[in-house]
């Protein structure tokens, strides 16, 4: 773990806990996601959560698209290509 100096102690704790519990790690941090993948920990980001809300029919796709636009407008740095795909899907 010493080679992961770009990660905070909280990031590393989240990774270790997810690995120990065999849980999904939710993070948008590229370095943390890379560490997780290298160690067999399933990882997803914010857009995945929105996908799941739609998949489980918790929120209507149009409402999720509206929410995603608000999240981006507030300055969230999300993958533009993935967001654009969702806007096309969700309307």
N, C-alpha and C positions, 0 to 999 in steps of 0.2 A: 504493500500500500504506500510505501514511501515515495514511489515515483509519481504519485498523483497529487502533486503540490498545488495544482490549480483548483482542487476541490476543497471546500471548507470542511471543517470537522462535522458539521451538521449533514452535509452531503454524504460524507463517508459513513456516518451513523445510519442514515436512511438506507444506503446501499447494503450495509452489513445486516441491518434488520430485515430488509426484503429478502436477502439471500438466506438468512437463518430461517425465516418463516415460509420460504418458498412463495413469497407474495409478489404481486406486480408492483414495480417501482414507477411512480408517476413523477416525471421530471421533464422539463424542457431544456435542461442543461446538457449540451452536446458531450462534454467530457464525462459527466456522470452516466449518461446513456451508453457511451463507449465502454466504460468500465463494467457496467451491468451486462452488456452483450458479451464482452470478453469472458465473463464469469457465469454465463448461462442464466442470468436474471432477466426475466421478461420486463420490458420497460415500454412505457407509452407516455405521450404528452397530452397537452390540453385539447387538441383537435380530436384525439381518440375519445376523450371523455364526452365530447359533443356527439360524436358518432354513436356512442353507446346510449346516450339519452334518446336518440332517435330510434335506434335498433330496439330498445326496450319500450318504445312508445310512451316515454315519460313526458316528452315535449315534442310538439309538432315541428317538422323540418323548417318551416318558414320562420317560426319563433327562434329556433336555434341559429338560423342564418342572421337574423336581426341581432341576436345577442353577440354572435361572432363579429359582426361589423362594429358593435359598440366596444368590444374588447380590443379590437385593432385600433379603433379611434382613440382609445385611452393610452395607446403607446405600446401595447404588447408586441413583442417580436416573435411572430409566428411564421412558419414557412409559407411564403406567398403562394407558391404553386399548389400546395395542399389546400389552402384556404380558398383559392379560386375554383378548384375542383368542387369543393363543398358548396360554394355559391351557385355553381351551375346545377348541382344535384338538388339543392334545397330550395332554390328560387330566391 
